[in-house]
C-alpha cells in the first residue's frame, strides 16, 4: 500500500551552517542560532517557546541595522529548535539567502 506524501515535508535540501541571527518577539530582537537553511526555510535554536503557525520576523547576523528582515511562519517545534518557512520572498531575498548558503554552509559552496 502506498502512503501519501506529507505536504509538510521539506522539498529542498537544507544546508548545515552556524550563523548568528535575531528573531523579533515582544518588541525586541532576541539572539538565536540559525543552524540549517535553504531557500524555503530554516531551523533555529532559541530560548523561546513557539507553536506551529506562529509568525515571527528573522534577521541574519549581529548587525542591529540589518535590512534583510524575513517574515516567517513556524512549521515545526522540537524543544529549543524550531523549523520555519519563509513567506513572501522576492528575488532580492532569494539572492541574499543563496549568498548566505554559499558563504556559510559547512558542506556546500555555490
LUMKOL-766842 format. One line per 3 residues: number of its first residue (from 0); their letters; for each residue x, y, z of N, C-alpha, C. Coordinates in Angstrom, 2 decimals, padded with zeros to 5 digits. Layout:
residues N
NUM = A = X Y Z X Y Z X Y Z | ...
end
This chain:
residues 110
0 = XXX = 000.84 -001.18 000.00 000.00 000.00 000.00 000.89 001.24 000.00 | 000.58 002.20 -000.83 001.34 003.43 -000.90 000.84 004.41 000.15 | 001.79 005.07 000.78 001.44 006.09 001.76 001.52 007.45 001.09
3 = XXX = 000.48 008.28 001.21 000.54 009.61 000.59 001.66 010.45 001.19 | 002.27 011.27 000.36 003.31 012.16 000.84 002.73 013.20 001.79 | 003.47 013.49 002.81 003.09 014.52 003.75 003.40 015.87 003.10
6 = XXX = 002.42 016.75 002.95 002.61 018.03 002.29 003.48 018.97 003.13 | 003.75 018.60 004.38 004.55 019.43 005.27 006.04 019.10 005.16 | 006.39 018.11 004.34 007.80 017.69 004.22 008.60 018.71 003.45
9 = XXX = 009.89 018.76 003.75 010.81 019.63 003.03 010.89 019.25 001.58 | 010.93 020.25 000.72 011.02 020.00 -000.72 012.44 020.22 -001.24 | 013.27 020.96 -000.51 014.64 021.23 -000.92 015.60 020.87 000.20
12 = XXX = 016.82 020.54 -000.17 017.86 020.20 000.80 018.18 021.40 001.66 | 018.36 021.16 002.94 018.82 022.22 003.83 020.33 022.05 004.01 | 021.01 023.18 004.14 022.45 023.18 004.28 022.83 023.54 005.71
15 = XXX = 023.70 022.71 006.29 024.13 022.92 007.67 025.05 024.13 007.74 | 024.80 024.98 008.73 025.64 026.14 008.97 025.52 026.54 010.42 | 026.23 027.57 010.80 026.16 028.07 012.17 026.26 029.58 012.10
18 = XXX = 025.11 030.24 012.01 025.05 031.67 011.78 024.26 032.32 012.90 | 024.77 033.45 013.39 024.00 034.23 014.35 022.81 034.86 013.66 | 021.74 034.98 014.40 020.56 035.65 013.89 019.79 036.25 015.05
21 = XXX = 018.71 036.92 014.72 017.81 037.50 015.72 016.38 037.29 015.27 | 015.50 037.05 016.23 014.07 036.99 015.93 013.38 038.08 016.75 | 012.28 038.57 016.23 011.56 039.67 016.86 010.45 039.11 017.73
24 = XXX = 010.48 039.47 019.03 009.49 038.99 019.97 009.30 040.04 021.07 | 008.07 040.38 021.37 007.73 041.36 022.42 008.51 042.65 022.25 | 008.48 043.18 021.03 009.09 044.47 020.71 010.61 044.49 020.85
27 = XXX = 011.26 043.32 020.87 012.71 043.24 020.99 013.27 042.23 019.99 | 014.49 042.47 019.54 015.23 041.50 018.74 016.04 040.64 019.71 | 015.84 039.33 019.65 016.47 038.39 020.57 017.38 037.46 019.77
30 = XXX = 018.58 037.23 020.30 019.58 036.43 019.61 019.15 034.96 019.48 | 019.49 034.37 018.34 019.26 032.94 018.12 020.37 032.42 017.21 | 020.42 031.11 017.02 021.35 030.47 016.09 020.56 029.90 014.94
33 = XXX = 021.04 030.14 013.74 020.47 029.53 012.53 021.41 028.39 012.18 | 020.92 027.15 012.28 021.83 026.03 012.09 021.56 025.20 010.84 | 020.50 025.45 010.14 020.39 024.96 008.77 019.44 025.84 007.98
36 = XXX = 019.63 025.83 006.65 018.98 026.83 005.82 018.79 026.32 004.41 | 017.69 026.67 003.80 017.50 026.54 002.35 016.63 027.69 001.89 | 016.31 027.71 000.62 015.59 028.84 000.05 014.15 028.94 000.59
39 = XXX = 013.63 027.87 001.15 012.25 027.88 001.66 012.13 028.07 003.16 | 013.21 027.78 003.90 013.08 027.86 005.35 014.39 027.61 006.05 | 014.30 027.49 007.37 015.49 027.31 008.19 015.11 026.62 009.49
42 = XXX = 016.13 026.18 010.21 015.95 025.69 011.58 016.72 026.61 012.50 | 016.09 026.97 013.59 016.68 027.90 014.55 016.80 027.23 015.91 | 017.80 027.68 016.67 017.97 027.28 018.05 017.74 028.54 018.88
45 = XXX = 016.73 028.50 019.78 016.42 029.69 020.56 015.88 029.33 021.92 | 015.71 030.33 022.75 015.30 030.12 024.14 013.86 030.56 024.39 | 013.03 030.48 023.37 011.65 030.93 023.46 010.73 029.82 022.96
48 = XXX = 009.61 029.66 023.56 008.64 028.66 023.12 007.73 029.25 022.05 | 007.54 028.50 020.99 006.62 028.87 019.93 005.75 027.67 019.61 | 004.65 027.90 018.93 003.80 026.81 018.47 003.69 026.91 016.95
51 = XXX = 003.37 025.79 016.35 003.22 025.75 014.90 002.18 026.79 014.47 | 002.53 027.56 013.47 001.65 028.60 012.97 001.99 030.00 013.46 | 002.83 030.12 014.50 003.25 031.44 014.96 004.00 032.16 013.85
54 = XXX = 003.82 033.45 013.77 004.51 034.27 012.78 005.60 035.07 013.49 | 006.84 034.94 013.00 007.95 035.69 013.59 008.77 036.35 012.49 | 009.51 037.36 012.86 010.45 038.01 011.95 011.84 037.51 012.29
57 = XXX = 012.67 037.34 011.26 014.03 036.83 011.43 014.98 037.71 010.65 | 016.14 037.96 011.24 017.21 038.63 010.50 018.50 037.87 010.77 | 019.40 037.92 009.79 020.68 037.22 009.87 021.73 038.15 010.45
60 = XXX = 022.74 037.55 011.11 023.89 038.31 011.57 023.67 039.01 012.89 | 024.67 039.82 013.25 024.65 040.52 014.53 024.43 042.01 014.38 | 024.35 042.48 013.16 024.21 043.91 012.89 022.79 044.36 013.22
63 = XXX = 022.66 045.31 014.12 021.34 045.79 014.53 020.63 046.60 013.45 | 021.36 047.03 012.44 020.74 047.81 011.37 020.51 046.97 010.13 | 020.57 045.66 010.27 020.40 044.75 009.13 019.07 045.02 008.42
66 = XXX = 019.13 045.16 007.11 017.92 045.47 006.35 017.20 044.21 005.86 | 017.87 043.08 005.89 017.25 041.84 005.43 016.47 041.19 006.56 | 015.23 041.59 006.69 014.33 041.03 007.70 013.31 040.17 006.95
69 = XXX = 013.14 038.95 007.41 012.28 037.98 006.73 011.07 037.66 007.59 | 009.91 037.64 006.94 008.70 037.16 007.60 008.71 035.64 007.50 | 008.40 034.97 008.61 008.42 033.52 008.64 007.21 033.01 009.43
72 = XXX = 006.92 031.74 009.21 005.89 031.06 009.99 006.51 029.79 010.56 | 006.21 029.50 011.83 006.75 028.31 012.49 006.06 027.08 011.93 | 006.86 026.13 011.42 006.33 024.93 010.81 006.56 023.68 011.65
75 = XXX = 007.53 023.73 012.56 007.88 022.56 013.35 008.50 023.03 014.67 | 008.19 022.35 015.76 008.76 022.69 017.06 009.30 021.42 017.69 | 010.56 021.48 018.15 011.19 020.35 018.81 012.06 020.90 019.94
78 = XXX = 011.45 021.19 021.08 012.18 021.78 022.20 012.69 023.17 021.83 | 014.01 023.39 022.01 014.56 024.72 021.70 014.81 024.94 020.20 | 014.51 023.93 019.39 014.70 024.04 017.94 013.35 024.21 017.27
81 = XXX = 013.30 025.15 016.32 012.08 025.32 015.54 012.42 025.34 014.05 | 011.51 024.82 013.27 011.61 024.92 011.82 010.70 026.03 011.35 | 011.22 026.89 010.50 010.42 028.00 009.99 010.36 027.94 008.47
84 = XXX = 009.30 028.50 007.92 009.17 028.66 006.48 009.14 030.14 006.18 | 009.90 030.54 005.16 009.88 031.94 004.73 008.59 032.21 003.97 | 008.05 033.40 004.12 006.86 033.80 003.37 007.16 035.10 002.61
87 = XXX = 006.55 035.22 001.45 006.65 036.43 000.63 008.07 036.82 000.26 | 008.89 035.85 -000.15 010.25 036.16 -000.59 010.22 036.77 -001.98 | 011.03 037.82 -002.17 011.21 038.35 -003.52 012.58 037.90 -004.03
90 = XXX = 012.95 038.31 -005.23 014.21 037.87 -005.83 015.41 038.35 -005.02 | 015.34 039.55 -004.48 016.41 040.08 -003.63 016.63 039.18 -002.41 | 015.53 038.76 -001.77 015.61 037.88 -000.60 016.22 036.53 -000.97
93 = XXX = 015.80 035.95 -002.09 016.34 034.66 -002.52 017.84 034.75 -002.80 | 018.24 035.84 -003.44 019.66 036.04 -003.73 020.45 036.14 -002.43 | 019.93 036.87 -001.45 020.60 037.00 -000.16 020.74 035.64 000.52
96 = XXX = 019.68 034.85 000.55 019.73 033.53 001.18 020.74 032.64 000.48 | 020.76 032.65 -000.85 021.74 031.85 -001.58 023.17 032.28 -001.27 | 023.40 033.57 -001.08 024.74 034.05 -000.72 025.14 033.57 000.67
99 = XXX = 024.19 033.58 001.60 024.47 033.08 002.95 024.82 031.60 002.89 | 024.05 030.82 002.14 024.33 029.39 002.00 025.72 029.19 001.41 | 026.04 029.91 000.36 027.32 029.76 -000.31 028.48 030.13 000.61
102 = XXX = 028.33 031.19 001.37 029.42 031.69 002.21 029.56 030.91 003.52 | 028.47 030.44 004.08 028.49 029.90 005.44 028.26 028.40 005.56 | 027.79 027.75 004.51 027.49 026.33 004.61 028.76 025.52 004.87
105 = XXX = 028.63 024.54 005.74 029.79 023.71 006.07 030.12 022.70 004.98 | 029.16 022.37 004.12 029.36 021.29 003.16 029.08 021.66 001.72 | 028.73 022.91 001.46 028.33 023.26 000.10 028.82 024.65 -000.26
108 = XX = 029.36 024.76 -001.45 029.75 026.07 -001.97 029.14 026.23 -003.33 | 028.45 027.34 -003.57 027.83 027.60 -004.86 028.84 028.11 -005.84
end
